[in-house]
Amino acid sequence: MKIVVTGGSGFIGSNLVKELAKKHEVIAFDNGFRVGFGNLETIDNVSLIKGNVLEKDDWKQLPKDIDFAFHLAAINGTKFFYEIPSKVIEVNVLGTMNFMNWIENTTAKRFFFASSSEVYGFPKIFPTPETESLVIPDPLNPRFSYSSSKMIGETICINFAKSLGLDFVIGRFHNIYGPRMGFEHVIPEFIRKCVKDEPFVVQSDGSETRCFCYISDAINALILLMNNTKSNNSIFNIGTTEETEIRKIIPMLEEIDGKKIEPEYKEFKNAGTPRRVPDIKKIEELGYIPQIALREGLDMTYKWYSEYYRNN
């Protein structure tokens, strides 16, 4: 197949491009906001196109004779939610509108839109199914610039796909992690503090829980959804059900790094939901089975980041 991946040089995007390129022709579209194309330049079957999803003319660089598209391009990362919320909304909403205007004129009949567990706000049901209400808990809190933009993105894709006669698949990612995931997330930050002997400050009391999903499991989920037409016009949680308190990552890092960590817990006023556990039964029915437990994935992630931090 011939497949376009927007946000193709990002964390999830680049891993997806590499896996797809083993069997398909792939076009990676990105503006290099985070890392550029350096991690994809030597991959066979991959065409790299630099462009901004906000610029309509940049979309004209992409081919029209395609079979499938993954729209992953977005600004992610908690740091950005607070520092540049208006840009987060602009890229995630207008970029998605431009994506729909582009795909309308291609030969693709199906596409995937990358959403997020953040759309659930502070869920009331655990594990949280795809039918849970989408909530913006506080519009005054810039954190929710991201979740609100993903809610709008889902709405755009669902309604425009219907009017255009296209099939959509929406995936709500839950705490995907691994090497090269960026530096604005809890696991890379914890590893940096550990490696560089920085004060180990933990936002809040560390009792918040998350279900961390290793990148290879997320990529397997994406390819499964692409290949199975039973996923058409549906929304799926993508993640694991291994619920872990944030503070429980610390003894794992102590084992991996080999030194004692003395955490300092600090109040954090604009924190997210205290608990996040996806119900993944729906995607499991298609054959999805997570393979990498947190301890194993953390070890692989630590190896990459520890080398990076020691050399930078």
C-alpha positions in Angstrom: 0.0 0.0 0.0 0.9 3.7 -0.3 0.5 5.4 3.1 0.9 9.0 4.3 1.8 9.6 7.9 1.5 13.2 9.1 3.7 14.0 12.1 5.9 11.3 10.6 9.1 12.3 12.3 7.6 12.5 15.8 7.8 9.8 18.5 4.8 7.7 17.5 5.0 8.7 13.9 8.7 7.8 13.3 8.2 4.4 14.9 5.1 3.8 12.8 6.9 4.9 9.6 9.7 2.5 10.2 7.4 -0.5 10.8 5.1 0.3 7.8 8.1 0.7 5.5 8.9 -3.0 6.0 6.0 -3.8 3.7 4.6 -0.6 2.2 5.6 2.7 0.5 5.4 5.5 3.1 5.3 9.3 2.9 6.3 11.0 6.1 5.0 14.6 6.4 6.3 16.8 9.2 7.8 20.3 9.8 10.5 18.9 12.1 9.1 20.8 15.1 10.8 18.5 17.5 13.5 16.3 16.0 13.6 16.8 12.2 13.9 13.8 9.9 17.3 12.5 11.1 15.9 9.3 12.4 14.2 8.4 9.1 16.7 9.5 6.4 18.2 6.0 5.8 15.0 4.0 5.8 14.0 2.3 2.5 10.5 2.8 1.1 10.2 6.2 2.9 9.7 9.6 1.2 10.3 12.6 3.5 8.3 15.8 2.9 8.8 18.8 5.0 5.7 20.9 5.5 3.5 22.7 8.0 0.0 21.3 8.5 -1.2 24.9 8.9 -0.1 25.9 5.4 -2.5 24.7 2.8 0.1 25.0 0.0 2.4 22.6 1.9 -0.3 19.9 1.6 0.0 20.1 -2.2 3.3 18.4 -1.9 1.7 15.2 -0.9 0.6 12.5 -3.5 -3.1 12.0 -4.2 -2.8 8.3 -5.2 -2.7 6.8 -1.7 -4.4 3.9 0.1 -4.5 5.0 3.7 -3.4 8.0 5.9 -2.5 8.4 9.5 -3.1 11.9 10.9 -0.7 12.0 13.9 0.5 15.6 13.5 -0.1 17.6 16.7 1.6 19.5 19.4 1.8 17.2 22.4 3.6 17.3 25.8 2.3 18.8 29.1 4.9 21.5 29.0 3.5 22.9 25.8 -0.1 22.7 27.1 0.8 25.3 29.7 3.4 27.4 27.7 1.8 27.7 24.2 -1.9 26.6 24.6 -3.1 28.8 21.7 -0.5 27.2 19.4 -1.6 23.7 20.5 -5.2 24.5 19.6 -4.2 26.1 16.3 -2.1 23.2 15.1 -4.4 20.5 16.4 -7.7 22.0 15.1 -6.7 23.8 11.9 -4.2 21.2 11.0 -7.0 18.6 11.2 -9.3 20.7 9.0 -6.5 21.0 6.5 -6.0 17.2 6.6 -9.6 16.6 5.8 -9.6 19.1 3.0 -6.5 17.3 1.6 -7.7 13.7 1.9 -11.0 14.6 0.2 -9.0 14.9 -3.0 -7.0 11.7 -2.7 -7.9 8.1 -3.6 -7.9 7.0 0.1 -11.1 5.6 1.4 -10.0 5.2 5.0 -7.9 7.2 7.5 -6.8 7.1 11.2 -7.0 10.1 13.5 -4.8 10.2 16.6 -6.7 11.3 19.7 -5.8 11.0 23.4 -6.9 9.8 26.8 -6.9 13.4 27.8 -10.4 13.8 26.2 -11.9 12.0 29.2 -10.9 14.8 31.5 -11.5 13.3 35.0 -13.2 10.1 34.2 -15.7 8.5 36.6 -15.6 4.9 35.3 -12.6 2.6 35.6 -11.4 1.0 33.5 -12.6 3.8 31.3 -14.5 2.7 28.1 -14.7 4.6 24.9 -18.3 5.5 25.7 -17.3 7.6 28.7 -18.3 11.3 28.4 -15.7 13.7 27.0 -15.2 16.6 29.5 -13.3 19.8 29.7 -13.0 20.2 33.5 -11.8 23.8 33.6 -11.5 26.0 30.4 -9.4 28.5 32.5 -6.7 25.8 32.9 -4.4 25.9 29.9 -3.7 22.2 30.4 -7.0 21.5 28.7 -6.0 23.2 25.5 -4.8 19.9 24.3 -7.8 17.7 25.3 -10.3 20.3 23.9 -8.4 20.3 20.6 -8.5 16.5 20.4 -12.3 16.5 21.1 -12.8 19.0 18.2 -10.5 16.9 16.0 -12.5 13.8 16.6 -15.7 15.7 15.8 -14.2 17.1 12.6 -13.1 13.7 11.4 -16.3 11.9 12.2 -18.6 14.5 10.5 -16.4 15.3 7.5 -15.7 11.6 6.9 -19.5 11.0 6.8 -20.1 13.8 4.4 -17.2 12.7 2.1 -18.1 9.0 2.1 -14.9 8.0 3.9 -14.3 5.5 6.7 -12.4 6.7 9.8 -10.7 5.1 12.7 -10.0 7.1 15.9 -7.4 5.9 18.5 -7.2 7.4 21.9 -3.6 6.9 23.1 -2.9 6.3 26.8 0.5 7.3 28.0 2.7 5.9 25.2 6.4 5.9 26.2 9.8 4.6 25.0 13.1 5.8 23.6 13.1 9.2 21.7 9.7 10.2 23.1 10.8 13.7 23.8 11.8 15.3 27.1 8.6 16.9 28.4 7.1 13.7 29.9 7.3 12.1 33.3 9.5 9.1 32.4 12.2 11.0 30.5 12.2 13.7 33.3 12.6 11.0 36.0 15.5 9.4 34.1 17.2 12.8 33.6 17.0 13.6 37.3 18.4 10.1 38.1 21.3 10.2 35.6 22.3 13.8 36.2 21.9 13.6 40.0 19.4 16.5 40.0 17.0 17.2 42.9 14.3 14.5 42.4 11.2 16.7 42.6 7.9 14.9 42.0 4.8 17.0 41.2 2.0 16.3 43.7 2.3 13.3 46.1 3.0 10.7 43.3 -0.2 8.8 44.0 -1.7 9.5 40.6 -1.9 6.4 38.5 -1.3 5.8 34.8 -1.2 2.8 32.5 2.0 3.2 30.5 2.1 1.6 27.1 5.4 0.8 25.4 5.8 2.2 21.9 6.0 -1.1 20.1 2.6 -2.2 21.5 1.1 1.1 20.3 2.5 0.6 16.8 1.1 -2.9 16.7 -2.3 -1.5 17.6 -2.1 1.1 14.8 -1.2 -1.5 12.2 -3.9 -3.8 13.5 -6.5 -1.0 13.1 -5.3 -0.2 9.6 -5.5 -3.8 8.4 -8.8 -4.7 10.0 -11.9 -3.1 8.4 -13.9 -4.1 11.4 -12.4 -1.0 13.0 -14.2 1.3 10.5 -16.0 4.3 11.9 -15.2 3.4 15.5 -13.1 4.8 18.4 -10.6 2.7 20.3 -8.6 3.1 23.4 -4.9 2.2 22.8 -2.9 1.3 25.8 -2.5 -1.3 28.6 -4.3 -2.0 31.9 -1.2 -2.2 34.0 -2.1 0.6 36.5 0.9 2.1 38.2 1.3 4.9 40.8 3.7 7.5 39.5 5.8 7.2 42.7 6.1 3.4 42.1 8.3 4.2 39.0 11.0 5.4 41.4 12.0 2.0 42.9 12.1 0.6 39.4 14.6 3.3 38.4 16.6 2.6 41.6 16.9 -1.0 40.5 17.9 -0.1 36.9 20.3 2.8 37.8 21.7 1.2 40.9 21.5 4.1 43.3 19.1 5.4 46.0 16.7 8.1 45.0 15.4 10.6 47.6 12.2 12.1 46.1 10.8 15.5 47.1 7.1 15.8 46.6 5.8 19.2 45.6 2.3 20.5 45.4 1.0 20.9 41.8 -2.2 23.0 41.5 -3.1 22.3 37.8 -2.6 18.5 37.8 -4.5 16.2 35.5 -6.8 13.3 36.5 -5.6 11.4 39.6 -6.3 8.1 37.8 -6.2 6.9 34.2 -7.0 3.3 33.3 -8.3 2.4 29.8 -10.8 -0.3 29.0 -9.2 -2.0 26.0 -11.7 -4.8 25.5 -12.8 -3.3 22.2 -9.4 -3.4 20.5 -8.6 -6.7 22.2 -11.6 -8.2 20.3 -9.7 -7.4 17.1 -6.6 -9.3 18.3 -4.6 -6.7 20.2 -2.4 -8.1 23.0 0.1 -5.8 24.8 3.5 -7.5 25.1 5.8 -5.2 27.1 5.3 -4.8 30.9 6.3 -1.5 32.4 9.5 -2.8 34.1 10.8 -4.2 30.8 9.8 -1.1 28.8 11.3 1.2 31.5 14.6 -0.6 31.2 14.8 -0.2 27.4 13.8 3.5 27.7 16.3 4.1 30.5 19.1 2.7 28.3 18.4 5.2 25.5 17.9 8.3 27.7 20.8 7.6 30.1 23.2 7.5 27.1 21.7 10.7 25.7 21.8 12.6 29.0 25.4 11.5 29.7 26.5 12.8 26.4 24.5 16.1 26.4 
